[in-house]
Amino acid sequence: MTAERKGPVIFSPIGANDGLKRALELKRPDVLEMVRDSNLKGRGGAGFPTGVKWNLAATSVSDKKFVVCNADEGEPGTFKDRIILKEYPRLMFEGMIIGAYAIGAEKGFLYLRGEYKSFEPELNNILNKMRNEGTLGKNVCGKKGFNFDIELRHGVGAYICGEETALIESMEGNRGESRNRPPFPVNTGYEGHPTIVNNVETFAAITHIIAKGTNWFKAFGTENSAGSKLLSISGDCENPGVYEVEFGITIKEILDMVNAQQAIAVQVGGASGSCVAKKDFDRRICYEDLSTGGSFIVFGPGRNMLDVAQNFLEFFEDESCGQCTPCREGIPVLLECLEEIKNGTCSESYFYDIRSLCETMRIASKCGLGQSVPNAFLSILDNFKSDYALVPDAAAEELYR
């Protein structure tokens, strides 16, 4: 398996089945220990330690366990998983098989974004080839007693199904809505059985880690953010595309790489992420500073950042499942406030009330969608105060004098 792209981890050279064969030479606890020791964190955006998730599923007692690869790439500005699905699918599939071996699962699912349904024929061809060569099915790669197969499922375009419990609800034939937690998928997941749900990029990284070792992997990145990150870079830049970078790289270095030195802002993490203004371009892409699922949108001179904030809010309004009150009722209020700000009629006291509402949404919303809605809204308004003016009023002066 030779990478045509260049990168330290995902796009680095690796032979077919190198990671899988190495995993099957080890005992299951040793595979779990390697994943834990690698400090690999989920590449979908949440950043939960993969080793912890796998260990919890492995120790759960059940007659069935499942592995799910989350390929529901719905975050605005994110298109890095499609590169793996199109160009490096075996990396992902091998990572899923390694995960199944580690936790004791016999069934896996690739949950494919509805808009990626055209990928299904080729992905199924690859799965059939893997079955024919013994990489899937009974006694995987000759490992007696280890049976595992993968089935494709696809969504229908709902953003909320990128959240793991909503994804599981969708797989079970229900409306895509997030579940109350606990219980967590690692002990009560698909059909009530222990389930690990990981991102496409996470499974691809696993294959490299097992094949090349944890020390090799931890040589890249920072102390708390091991490895690399795939970034989907778009917007006002001369060289958009998917790039693999080491964790710890600064925004300025990325902008130089894609020839976007005139940028006034970058939206890191898509609609659910944060807007970073030019004064903060020395901030780093890593879990201890700016965490991202992969979206990196560049905004150049002439962009109206209030329009950008409105675009993100309207996206969330369309995608909210409507299940919880803070998200369902809060988003329209934020849009009304933004309209007043753009019209120059928003009072200072009302804006302070809106900031309080944002904190309520972050705390009380049921899932990551509602919790992250205020991120872009507040970061844009805080970084571009010169683009608008609030109407002074006595109530605000009394409250904040």
VENTA-V926729 format. One record per run of one state. SS is the DSSP state (H for helix, E for strand, C for the rest). FROM is the first residue (numbers start at 0). TO is the last residue. Records with the same first field share a line. If there is no record, write none. Layout:
SS: FROM-TO ; FROM-TO
//
This chain:
C: 0-16 ; 25-26 ; 37-39 ; 41-47 ; 59-63 ; 71-78 ; 87-87 ; 103-105 ; 112-112 ; 132-135 ; 137-138 ; 142-146 ; 154-157 ; 162-162 ; 171-188 ; 192-192 ; 212-212 ; 218-219 ; 221-224 ; 226-226 ; 235-239 ; 246-248 ; 257-263 ; 268-268 ; 272-272 ; 280-282 ; 285-288 ; 290-293 ; 299-303 ; 319-323 ; 343-345 ; 364-366 ; 383-383 ; 387-389 ; 391-392 ; 400-400
H: 17-24 ; 27-36 ; 49-58 ; 79-86 ; 88-102 ; 113-131 ; 139-141 ; 158-161 ; 163-170 ; 189-191 ; 199-211 ; 213-217 ; 250-256 ; 269-271 ; 277-279 ; 304-318 ; 324-342 ; 347-363 ; 367-382 ; 384-386 ; 393-399
E: 40-40 ; 48-48 ; 64-70 ; 106-111 ; 136-136 ; 147-153 ; 193-198 ; 220-220 ; 225-225 ; 227-234 ; 240-245 ; 249-249 ; 264-267 ; 273-276 ; 283-284 ; 289-289 ; 294-298 ; 346-346 ; 390-390
//
